[in-house]
Amino acid sequence: MTTNRSRKLFVNLPVKDLKRSIEFFTKLGFSFNPHFTDDKATCMILSEDAYVMLLVEARFKDFTKKRICDTSTSTEGIFALTAANRAEVDELVKTAIAAGGTHAEEPVDHGFMYTWSFYDLDGHHWEVFYMDPSAIPQQ
């Protein structure tokens, strides 16, 4: 098996209301592939190599035997997105909150890395971060 080849990433997340989720993520600047969108699912484009499949819960259940995570009490994962700079981190999180999301954690400034996070409409935890590799302390 080749270990160094580039791969595409598809994250699958259950949502309660697909239309509301599409509206929410559209406000955050994301677009969707119409070829993989119907009344049960959509393909949100993060980049040419990373996508998030938003599936209504009934459709999501077709892919797993386990229960869907109750995001009001548990975290199924933290989905981290890069930003071009600190201002973009703040802008994306503030836009998410204004669009109906909720705060997850307070901003954290490590000097070389700045992060802030939010929960989307379905309680999925998104972290937005900017990292300046030139500012990483040398050991």
C-alpha positions as CSV (number, residue, x, y, z in Angstrom):
1,M,0.0,0.0,0.0
2,T,1.3,3.5,-0.9
3,T,1.4,5.6,2.2
4,N,2.4,9.0,0.9
5,R,-0.2,9.5,-1.8
6,S,-2.7,12.3,-1.5
7,R,-6.2,11.3,-0.5
8,K,-9.6,12.9,-0.6
9,L,-11.5,13.2,2.7
10,F,-15.3,12.8,3.0
11,V,-16.7,13.3,6.5
12,N,-20.3,12.2,7.0
13,L,-22.5,14.0,9.5
14,P,-26.1,13.5,10.5
15,V,-28.4,16.6,10.4
16,K,-32.0,17.1,11.6
17,D,-33.0,19.6,8.9
18,L,-31.0,19.5,5.7
19,K,-32.4,22.8,4.3
20,R,-31.5,24.7,7.5
21,S,-28.0,23.2,7.5
22,I,-27.4,24.2,3.9
23,E,-28.6,27.7,4.7
24,F,-26.3,27.8,7.8
25,F,-23.2,26.6,6.0
26,T,-23.9,28.8,2.9
27,K,-23.8,31.8,5.3
28,L,-20.3,30.7,6.3
29,G,-19.2,30.8,2.7
30,F,-19.4,27.1,1.8
31,S,-20.8,25.7,-1.5
32,F,-22.4,22.4,-2.3
33,N,-22.0,20.0,-5.2
34,P,-25.4,19.8,-6.9
35,H,-24.6,16.4,-8.4
36,F,-24.6,14.9,-4.9
37,T,-27.5,16.9,-3.4
38,D,-31.1,15.7,-3.0
39,D,-33.7,15.9,-0.2
40,K,-31.7,13.5,2.0
41,A,-28.1,14.6,1.5
42,T,-25.7,17.2,0.2
43,C,-22.0,17.3,-0.4
44,M,-20.5,20.5,1.2
45,I,-17.2,21.4,-0.5
46,L,-14.3,22.4,1.9
47,S,-11.6,22.2,-0.8
48,E,-10.8,20.1,-3.9
49,D,-9.7,17.3,-1.5
50,A,-12.1,17.6,1.5
51,Y,-15.9,17.4,1.7
52,V,-18.6,17.0,4.3
53,M,-21.6,14.9,3.5
54,L,-24.6,16.3,5.4
55,L,-27.2,13.5,5.6
56,V,-30.6,13.6,7.2
57,E,-30.6,11.3,10.2
58,A,-32.7,8.6,8.6
59,R,-30.3,8.5,5.6
60,F,-27.2,8.6,7.9
61,K,-28.6,5.5,9.8
62,D,-28.3,3.5,6.5
63,F,-24.5,3.6,6.9
64,T,-24.2,2.5,10.6
65,K,-25.5,0.0,13.0
66,K,-24.7,2.3,16.0
67,R,-26.9,5.0,17.5
68,I,-26.3,8.5,16.3
69,C,-24.4,10.6,18.8
70,D,-26.5,12.9,21.0
71,T,-24.5,16.1,20.5
72,S,-26.3,17.8,23.3
73,T,-24.4,15.6,25.8
74,S,-21.5,14.0,23.8
75,T,-18.9,15.1,21.2
76,E,-18.5,12.7,18.2
77,G,-15.4,14.6,17.0
78,I,-14.0,18.1,16.5
79,F,-13.8,19.2,12.9
80,A,-11.0,21.7,12.4
81,L,-10.8,24.2,9.6
82,T,-7.9,26.4,8.7
83,A,-8.3,30.2,8.2
84,A,-6.0,32.5,6.3
85,N,-5.4,34.7,9.3
86,R,-6.7,35.6,12.8
87,A,-9.3,38.0,11.5
88,E,-10.8,35.2,9.3
89,V,-11.0,32.9,12.4
90,D,-13.0,35.6,14.2
91,E,-15.2,36.4,11.2
92,L,-16.1,32.7,10.6
93,V,-17.0,32.0,14.2
94,K,-19.0,35.3,14.6
95,T,-20.8,34.5,11.4
96,A,-21.6,31.0,12.6
97,I,-23.0,32.4,15.9
98,A,-25.1,35.0,14.0
99,A,-26.5,32.2,11.8
100,G,-27.7,30.2,14.7
101,G,-24.7,28.3,15.9
102,T,-23.5,28.4,19.5
103,H,-20.1,29.0,21.1
104,A,-18.1,25.9,21.9
105,E,-14.9,27.2,23.5
106,E,-13.4,30.7,24.0
107,P,-10.6,31.8,21.7
108,V,-7.2,30.5,22.5
109,D,-4.0,32.2,21.5
110,H,-0.8,30.1,21.5
111,G,1.2,32.8,19.8
112,F,2.0,30.7,16.7
113,M,-1.6,29.4,16.6
114,Y,-5.0,31.0,17.2
115,T,-8.2,29.0,17.6
116,W,-11.9,29.6,18.3
117,S,-14.8,27.2,17.9
118,F,-18.5,26.8,17.6
119,Y,-21.3,24.2,17.5
120,D,-23.4,24.1,14.3
121,L,-27.2,23.8,14.3
122,D,-26.9,20.0,15.1
123,G,-24.3,20.4,17.8
124,H,-21.3,19.3,15.7
125,H,-18.1,20.9,17.1
126,W,-16.1,23.0,14.5
127,E,-12.8,24.6,15.4
128,V,-11.4,27.3,13.2
129,F,-7.7,28.0,13.5
130,Y,-4.8,30.0,12.0
131,M,-1.3,28.9,12.4
132,D,1.9,30.8,11.5
133,P,4.6,28.2,11.2
134,S,7.3,30.8,11.2
135,A,6.3,31.8,14.7
136,I,6.5,28.2,16.2
137,P,9.1,28.3,19.0
138,Q,12.4,26.6,18.1
139,Q,13.5,23.8,20.4
